[in-house]
Amino acid sequence: MKIGFFTDTYFPQVSGVSTSIRTLKQELEARGHEVFIFTTTDPNVREVEERIIRMPSIPFISFKERRVVVRGMLYAYYVAKDLELDIIHTHTEFGLGLLGKHVAKAMEIPCVHTYHTMYEDYLHYIANGKLIRPVHVKQLSKMYTAHLSGIICPSQRVVDKLEEYHISAPKYIIPTGIDVSKFKPVSSERKQEVKDRYDITDDQLFLLSISRISYEKNIQTILNGMPEVIKALPHVRLLVVGDGPYKKELEKQATELGILEHVTFAGEIPNEDISPFYQAADIFVSASDSETQGLTYTEAMAANTRVVAKGNDYLDPLFDDLSLGVTYKENEDFAEALIDYVAGSYETNEALIKRKLYEISSTAFGERVETFYHESILYYQIHQEDEETTDDDGLSSLRIFKK
């Protein structure tokens, strides 16, 4: 099968979406498929990449580390046509996603989509949330998903939101998998290197947070709970790994709370170097409100690091055994949940861990998406005759491609 991914975000831009796309590409290719990525140009690209087609782009106004395509529509169509793609898989509802939909329509092949981002969690980035409202997200999502042959939802939370939007396209829950082999045990020396680097001693309780440092990741809740945690567990240390627009605010918050002796901001760590951090830590902590899936949680699990995190429809079933971790409901519950969890004693369930690791593996991810493609192609074939000749998304189809 020849598959075209259309995405505004890909490496060297670092994000969960980029990681998910690369993982899926590698797994599908391992299963004998050909995957071509249509994405934006990036000034940080250092070499020509095989099967990566880059469209001219510029930085997005309010989010300059992300880019938007500005031209190359006809070029993308002719490349896709020459490649004889069988299916198009879009990973954004904007620029390249819209282009992918139109290319699929012009080529008369199915188009499927992964709904990666809960946009209602990010409206504050655009005119402080005063310009675009949740109702606008609903309208745009409905327009974009019209005539899709299938939607991958990384979690039940996404399904529920799309149902709330009254989106009728077939929905499949397929969490993004990870390469669990990257998180196999490392030497005690490598773990000690991490601790030495940040002056964390063996007798201290090492808490780890890894994420982009933005408001919706809710690291401020972790910091707010730290005074209570420190009172109960004076030997605690929190390492905050990542970078982003909210870092200065968090550093200021930590100063005002008087917890700087217990909190260190490590900055961004390259993904290929992150495994020893998970394995050196005692507990991975998170209070994020914006996760549709959360690769850091599954990475922690793969590294055999226990988790204390704010629960949701995705995480609650994932950490359904105390040997893996625990979830809590409200922001103010973090400190108590952590303290109680540390006080407990939980035996490792090897059979459970083995099953969970397969469920979160990139291998299972590739298998599920391959099945999803076959079912989406069948859906397209059955419903093709029922499709209207005009787009419901308010945009004209690319009939110019066929001239």
Solvent accessible surface area in square Angstrom, and as a share of the most:
residue,aa,sasa,rsa
1,M,55,0.25
2,K,60,0.26
3,I,0,0.00
4,G,0,0.00
5,F,0,0.00
6,F,0,0.00
7,T,0,0.00
8,D,14,0.07
9,T,18,0.11
10,Y,11,0.04
11,F,30,0.12
12,P,51,0.32
13,Q,14,0.06
14,V,92,0.53
15,S,25,0.16
16,G,44,0.42
17,V,31,0.18
18,S,0,0.00
19,T,33,0.19
20,S,4,0.03
21,I,0,0.00
22,R,96,0.35
23,T,17,0.10
24,L,3,0.02
25,K,25,0.11
26,Q,100,0.44
27,E,32,0.15
28,L,0,0.00
29,E,51,0.23
30,A,87,0.67
31,R,100,0.37
32,G,64,0.62
33,H,21,0.09
34,E,58,0.26
35,V,0,0.00
36,F,17,0.07
37,I,0,0.00
38,F,0,0.00
39,T,0,0.00
40,T,0,0.00
41,T,45,0.26
42,D,17,0.09
43,P,99,0.62
44,N,87,0.45
45,V,42,0.24
46,R,193,0.70
47,E,129,0.58
48,V,151,0.87
49,E,53,0.24
50,E,140,0.63
51,R,77,0.28
52,I,27,0.14
53,I,22,0.11
54,R,46,0.17
55,M,0,0.00
56,P,38,0.24
57,S,12,0.08
58,I,93,0.47
59,P,61,0.38
60,F,74,0.31
61,I,145,0.74
62,S,51,0.33
63,F,45,0.19
64,K,142,0.60
65,E,85,0.38
66,R,39,0.14
67,R,34,0.12
68,V,44,0.25
69,V,30,0.17
70,V,72,0.41
71,R,159,0.58
72,G,19,0.18
73,M,87,0.39
74,L,82,0.41
75,Y,123,0.47
76,A,0,0.00
77,Y,6,0.02
78,Y,102,0.39
79,V,28,0.16
80,A,0,0.00
81,K,108,0.46
82,D,117,0.60
83,L,39,0.19
84,E,120,0.54
85,L,6,0.03
86,D,62,0.32
87,I,0,0.00
88,I,0,0.00
89,H,0,0.00
90,T,0,0.00
91,H,10,0.05
92,T,13,0.08
93,E,17,0.08
94,F,95,0.40
95,G,23,0.23
96,L,0,0.00
97,G,0,0.00
98,L,51,0.25
99,L,5,0.03
100,G,0,0.00
101,K,22,0.09
102,H,10,0.05
103,V,0,0.00
104,A,2,0.01
105,K,71,0.30
106,A,9,0.07
107,M,37,0.16
108,E,104,0.47
109,I,23,0.12
110,P,7,0.05
111,C,11,0.07
112,V,0,0.00
113,H,0,0.00
114,T,8,0.05
115,Y,2,0.01
116,H,15,0.07
117,T,33,0.19
118,M,9,0.04
119,Y,49,0.19
120,E,55,0.25
121,D,35,0.18
122,Y,52,0.20
123,L,22,0.11
124,H,67,0.30
125,Y,50,0.19
126,I,45,0.23
127,A,58,0.45
128,N,122,0.63
129,G,16,0.15
130,K,149,0.63
131,L,118,0.59
132,I,44,0.22
133,R,119,0.44
134,P,68,0.43
135,V,78,0.45
136,H,67,0.30
137,V,8,0.05
138,K,64,0.27
139,Q,94,0.42
140,L,82,0.41
141,S,5,0.03
142,K,87,0.37
143,M,76,0.34
144,Y,6,0.02
145,T,4,0.03
146,A,20,0.16
147,H,67,0.30
148,L,5,0.02
149,S,3,0.02
150,G,0,0.00
151,I,0,0.00
152,I,4,0.02
153,C,0,0.00
154,P,1,0.01
155,S,2,0.01
156,Q,68,0.30
157,R,57,0.21
158,V,0,0.00
159,V,21,0.12
160,D,65,0.34
161,K,38,0.16
162,L,0,0.00
163,E,93,0.42
164,E,101,0.45
165,Y,6,0.02
166,H,131,0.59
167,I,9,0.04
168,S,110,0.71
169,A,10,0.07
170,P,31,0.20
171,K,46,0.20
172,Y,57,0.22
173,I,83,0.42
174,I,9,0.04
175,P,35,0.22
176,T,8,0.04
177,G,2,0.02
178,I,9,0.05
179,D,54,0.28
180,V,46,0.26
181,S,63,0.40
182,K,126,0.53
183,F,11,0.05
184,K,137,0.58
185,P,124,0.78
186,V,31,0.18
187,S,52,0.34
188,S,75,0.48
189,E,114,0.51
190,R,108,0.40
191,K,65,0.27
192,Q,66,0.30
193,E,113,0.50
194,V,10,0.05
195,K,29,0.12
196,D,87,0.45
197,R,155,0.57
198,Y,25,0.10
199,D,113,0.58
200,I,4,0.02
201,T,72,0.42
202,D,105,0.54
203,D,111,0.57
204,Q,45,0.20
205,L,18,0.09
206,F,0,0.00
207,L,0,0.00
208,L,0,0.00
209,S,6,0.04
210,I,22,0.11
211,S,29,0.19
212,R,61,0.22
213,I,0,0.00
214,S,0,0.00
215,Y,120,0.46
216,E,12,0.05
217,K,32,0.13
218,N,9,0.05
219,I,6,0.03
220,Q,26,0.11
221,T,11,0.07
222,I,1,0.01
223,L,0,0.00
224,N,92,0.47
225,G,11,0.11
226,M,0,0.00
227,P,54,0.34
228,E,94,0.42
229,V,0,0.00
230,I,28,0.14
231,K,179,0.76
232,A,50,0.39
233,L,22,0.11
234,P,93,0.58
235,H,77,0.34
236,V,0,0.00
237,R,24,0.09
238,L,1,0.00
239,L,1,0.00
240,V,0,0.00
241,V,3,0.02
242,G,6,0.06
243,D,68,0.35
244,G,23,0.22
245,P,83,0.52
246,Y,51,0.20
247,K,46,0.19
248,K,168,0.71
249,E,90,0.41
250,L,0,0.00
251,E,63,0.28
252,K,120,0.51
253,Q,31,0.14
254,A,0,0.00
255,T,80,0.47
256,E,125,0.56
257,L,65,0.32
258,G,64,0.61
259,I,4,0.02
260,L,92,0.46
261,E,151,0.68
262,H,35,0.16
263,V,6,0.03
264,T,37,0.22
265,F,36,0.15
266,A,23,0.18
267,G,12,0.11
268,E,108,0.48
269,I,18,0.09
270,P,68,0.43
271,N,80,0.41
272,E,142,0.64
273,D,63,0.33
274,I,9,0.05
275,S,12,0.08
276,P,7,0.04
277,F,6,0.03
278,Y,0,0.00
279,Q,25,0.11
280,A,7,0.05
281,A,10,0.08
282,D,64,0.33
283,I,10,0.05
284,F,2,0.01
285,V,1,0.00
286,S,15,0.09
287,A,1,0.01
288,S,7,0.05
289,D,64,0.33
290,S,6,0.04
291,E,26,0.12
292,T,8,0.05
293,Q,17,0.07
294,G,5,0.04
295,L,21,0.11
296,T,31,0.18
297,Y,3,0.01
298,T,2,0.01
299,E,15,0.07
300,A,0,0.00
301,M,9,0.04
302,A,13,0.10
303,A,10,0.08
304,N,114,0.59
305,T,8,0.05
306,R,70,0.26
307,V,0,0.00
308,V,0,0.00
309,A,0,0.00
310,K,30,0.13
311,G,23,0.22
312,N,34,0.18
313,D,74,0.38
314,Y,25,0.10
315,L,1,0.00
316,D,65,0.34
317,P,78,0.49
318,L,15,0.08
319,F,11,0.04
320,D,92,0.48
321,D,44,0.23
322,L,86,0.43
323,S,9,0.06
324,L,12,0.06
325,G,1,0.01
326,V,34,0.20
327,T,34,0.20
328,Y,12,0.05
329,K,170,0.72
330,E,94,0.42
331,N,57,0.29
332,E,136,0.61
333,D,47,0.25
334,F,1,0.00
335,A,4,0.03
336,E,106,0.47
337,A,19,0.15
338,L,0,0.00
339,I,35,0.18
340,D,83,0.43
341,Y,12,0.05
342,V,46,0.27
343,A,87,0.68
344,G,33,0.32
345,S,111,0.71
346,Y,49,0.19
347,E,158,0.71
348,T,69,0.40
349,N,63,0.32
350,E,127,0.57
351,A,79,0.61
352,L,19,0.10
353,I,22,0.11
354,K,158,0.67
355,R,121,0.44
356,K,7,0.03
357,L,46,0.23
358,Y,112,0.43
359,E,61,0.27
360,I,10,0.05
361,S,9,0.06
362,S,8,0.05
363,T,64,0.37
364,A,1,0.01
365,F,8,0.03
366,G,0,0.00
367,E,59,0.26
368,R,83,0.30
369,V,0,0.00
370,E,28,0.13
371,T,72,0.42
372,F,3,0.01
373,Y,1,0.00
374,H,99,0.44
375,E,74,0.33
376,S,0,0.00
377,I,38,0.19
378,L,103,0.51
379,Y,64,0.24
380,Y,39,0.15
381,Q,110,0.49
382,I,112,0.57
383,H,63,0.28
384,Q,73,0.32
385,E,165,0.74
386,D,111,0.58
387,E,68,0.31
388,E,100,0.45
389,T,111,0.65
390,T,79,0.46
391,D,28,0.14
392,D,81,0.42
393,D,10,0.05
394,G,69,0.67
395,L,77,0.38
396,S,89,0.58
397,S,15,0.10
398,L,15,0.08
399,R,133,0.48
400,I,89,0.45
401,F,4,0.02
402,K,114,0.48
403,K,192,0.82
